[in-house]
Amino acid sequence: MTTPEAALHYRGMRLIRSFEEQALALVRSGEIVGGIHPYIGQEAVAVGVCAALRADDQLTSTHRGHGHVLAKGADPRRMLAELAGRESGLNKGRGGSMHAADLSLGILGANGIVGAGAPIAAGAAWAALRQGSDRVVATFFGDGALNQGVLLEAMNLAALWRLPVLFVCENNGYATTLAVRDGVAGSALGRAAAFGIPAQEVDGMDVAAVRAAAEQAVVRARSGAGPSFLECRTYRFEGHHTMERRVRVNYRTAEEIDSWRQRDPLELCGLDPVQRAEVDQEIAQLIAEAVRFALAGAHPDPAGALDHLYADGLRPRAGAPR
Ligand SMILES: Cc1ncc(C[n+]2csc(CCOP(=O)(O)OP(=O)(O)O)c2C)c(N)n1
């Protein structure tokens, strides 16, 4: 990786890390209501894959979606306002952490339903082919989604119709508290092989490795050869969600968490300390500004709770069965 590339990737990962550290603080202070699913530790996957995408390429994301959304270029100020439920948020405070979207940037949405981004990605990829566009669609999902039928259906159609989809499995070893070895029969790569989709395992803590693998997959998708599958081996340094601290679950050893922390993607990126300090300072200012912006925003008027939820003309009439 060249120094400018390392600086760019470090900046992308630092933005996600600092954004989430701030979001965690706002959850604790009650400014963000409810829980969030921290992405801390997995930053190299979002940044590596999005570095391989063009601005007009698209993605679908998961319940752990802040990293994907920021890496694709979402405004951190409006993203934080969205988490805080403000009218100034990316989706006017209606989407929150798990449903952030920005169609103008190709971000087709985070998603609270495990695996549900995959069929949306397949549909968007099909639309791209129909429109004669060479844009591609990346869909991120966890190892827990490997058991969801919708993912397998989307993989089947993507392979059959040679849809330009990158299936990006973020294997962090756990689905909530269930270890992947206790929840997934066979393997991620085996599922891809069953559909004839080329697949490879990637070091998900190494942003350059993720980017290189994603670039190959993008070239293949744009050329009309169809989907690819990446299994990125990664780890979340925090709990499954912010409520985990309260329920005292013990499914990971301190040694295991420590050994993964030794491979922190921000450290592995190899940017020199002087340049890192400059980036850290820039991002700290940006995040401070995001907090000011987010907390200054008004909460939506409860009378408008159903505004922006339905396409024009489809809003149900008062009293009509839903
Ligand atoms: C269809 C569906 N089933 C169950 C849940 C509850 N749930 C939310 S996150 C999660 C675990 C997902 O694990 P994984 O896909 O590995 O992603 P990770 O949390 O590790 O990023 C579960 C079971 C859900 N949101 N949707």
The ligand as an SDF file (V2000), in Angstrom:
LIG
                    3D

 26 27  0  0  0  0  0  0  0  0999 V2000
  -34.3670  -12.7280   10.7900 C   0  0  0  0  0  0  0  0  0  0  0  0
  -33.8300  -12.3050   12.1210 C   0  0  0  0  0  0  0  0  0  0  0  0
  -33.6230  -13.2510   13.0750 N   0  0  0  0  0  0  0  0  0  0  0  0
  -33.1100  -12.8950   14.2830 C   0  0  0  0  0  0  0  0  0  0  0  0
  -32.8280  -11.5840   14.5590 C   0  0  0  0  0  0  0  0  0  0  0  0
  -32.2370  -11.1880   15.9040 C   0  0  0  0  0  0  0  0  0  0  0  0
  -30.8050  -10.8860   15.7350 N   0  0  0  0  0  0  0  0  0  0  0  0
  -30.3710   -9.6310   15.6030 C   0  0  0  0  0  0  0  0  0  0  0  0
  -28.7230   -9.5530   15.3480 S   0  0  0  0  0  0  0  0  0  0  0  0
  -28.5730  -11.2250   15.4480 C   0  0  0  0  0  0  0  0  0  0  0  0
  -27.2360  -11.9020   15.2990 C   0  0  0  0  0  0  0  0  0  0  0  0
  -26.6690  -11.6840   13.9580 C   0  0  0  0  0  0  0  0  0  0  0  0
  -25.3870  -12.2350   13.8750 O   0  0  0  0  0  0  0  0  0  0  0  0
  -24.5080  -12.0140   12.6070 P   0  0  0  0  0  0  0  0  0  0  0  0
  -25.3600  -12.1150   11.3950 O   0  0  0  0  0  0  0  0  0  0  0  0
  -23.3510  -12.9320   12.7160 O   0  0  0  0  0  0  0  0  0  0  0  0
  -24.0540  -10.4940   12.7040 O   0  0  0  0  0  0  0  0  0  0  0  0
  -23.1930   -9.7900   13.8320 P   0  0  0  0  0  0  0  0  0  0  0  0
  -24.1730   -9.3690   14.9030 O   0  0  0  0  0  0  0  0  0  0  0  0
  -22.1850  -10.7520   14.3190 O   0  0  0  0  0  0  0  0  0  0  0  0
  -22.6090   -8.6030   13.1460 O   0  0  0  0  0  0  0  0  0  0  0  0
  -29.8000  -11.8230   15.6580 C   0  0  0  0  0  0  0  0  0  0  0  0
  -30.0200  -13.2760   15.7860 C   0  0  0  0  0  0  0  0  0  0  0  0
  -33.0730  -10.6270   13.5470 C   0  0  0  0  0  0  0  0  0  0  0  0
  -32.8020   -9.3300   13.7360 N   0  0  0  0  0  0  0  0  0  0  0  0
  -33.5420  -11.0130   12.3340 N   0  0  0  0  0  0  0  0  0  0  0  0
  1  2  1  0
  2  3  1  0
  2 26  2  0
  3  4  2  0
  4  5  1  0
  5  6  1  0
  5 24  2  0
  6  7  1  0
  7  8  2  0
  7 22  1  0
  8  9  1  0
  9 10  1  0
 10 11  1  0
 10 22  2  0
 11 12  1  0
 12 13  1  0
 13 14  1  0
 14 15  2  0
 14 16  1  0
 14 17  1  0
 17 18  1  0
 18 19  2  0
 18 20  1  0
 18 21  1  0
 22 23  1  0
 24 25  1  0
 24 26  1  0
M  CHG  1   7   1
M  END
$$$$
